[in-house]
């Protein structure tokens, strides 16, 4: 395990920002090409961009260099199929606002090499967290539960049940949620929530996961604003 | 100005609401059809007040005053001067409708009829009375002395004035009211469904174990309790019933679909803490 933590970080700007900040705080250096101890690919918003980034990393870095890739909106299995050397790939549950927790969800495929799995555990430790391995599944655990909670809040707003402030207050005081679902959605970034819901709907092929139209429209406003 | 509240049903919720109202210096009549249930309710209140004294939250004198402010009675007639009634009886539409019809005949014309129901339609209850504009939901959370939220539910016929009275009453009782429409599950029981529903799906799909899911939700998500330990605490049967209710009332909207894991546990009698076994096993 290399002691020099030089890391390449690609991905959605919000996640790159969150992770770069934390990595630098914890003593790592961010580099933009080889050599690097390992690479992070943190794209959740676009499967095409993720694939492009992974292929780029593959061409930049020797096969022995691990790639830790967010597996929240694209399963690790699907990503592994894009690569020449899938043994280098391990998945992490990178999702906005979850970096402050003390756990990092991780996933492997049957092809993931043992030392690559270890690299994920070490990375979690570097961030000051523990790695917890779950089965490779779009949404993983926390992003899936959280985005479905947010989705339900938006369905309720769409129906005029109550406004955003009322829903946030109700969920904090009535059932002790750490944050209201709507305010949490804005902190995450609405496009990230929509991306998870769309990915779940595609992965399971179920209406259950369809995004509330109100949420989709609100996310489109965010995108339109830049 | 609400001077007297009548509370019907001396169970956990009814007695808790009575305690909260009395602590807010409102005169309370607590009614139940059963003397036993009434005695148990008053005992519950006394125990709760004693705990508050032990923890230095209120003085012994205050506790005595609060308790004295609650007048228990099996005679519904004694509630006739109430300004507001809050019912917390069996969660059954027929039972509640009949009760509201009785109250409609008994109470003064300006009195409000509030229901603590978590799953029945305020609009439907209102339609059974001669004063639908004065029927409102006041949904407290368990236990009422602790949980600050009250959902004030506006039925289709509920007047703005009634809603406002409900809001002010909740505030006077030291609660934070949130107004919402009369839809299945109101806010909390509806928006919270995925917390359990997705956790059960994850478990059923073998993405992670009970312990790992709870750990992730707490340590990654920052929640106080994980979904499985919370289901054990609330009662797997209670949680299943709420899920079924919202699912049925939304004509089988797939987001609210109950899970076979919870049905199986209810059928097996492993209901959580109250049976010492649920998703976790508890020492006796």
Interface residues (C-beta under 8 A of the other chain):
Chain A: X93 X98 X100 X101 X102 X103 X104 X105 X130 X132 X134 X135 X137 X140 X141 X142 X144 X145 X146 X148 X149 X151 X152 X153 X155 X156 X159 X160 X161 X162 X166 X167 X169 X170 X171 X173 X174 X175 X176 X177 X178 X179 X181 X206 X207 X208
Chain B: X141 X147 X148 X149 X151 X176 X178 X179 X180 X181 X183 X186 X187 X188 X190 X191 X192 X193 X194 X195 X197 X198 X199 X202 X205 X206 X207 X208 X212 X213 X215 X216 X217 X219 X220 X221 X222 X223 X224 X225 X227 X254 X255 X257
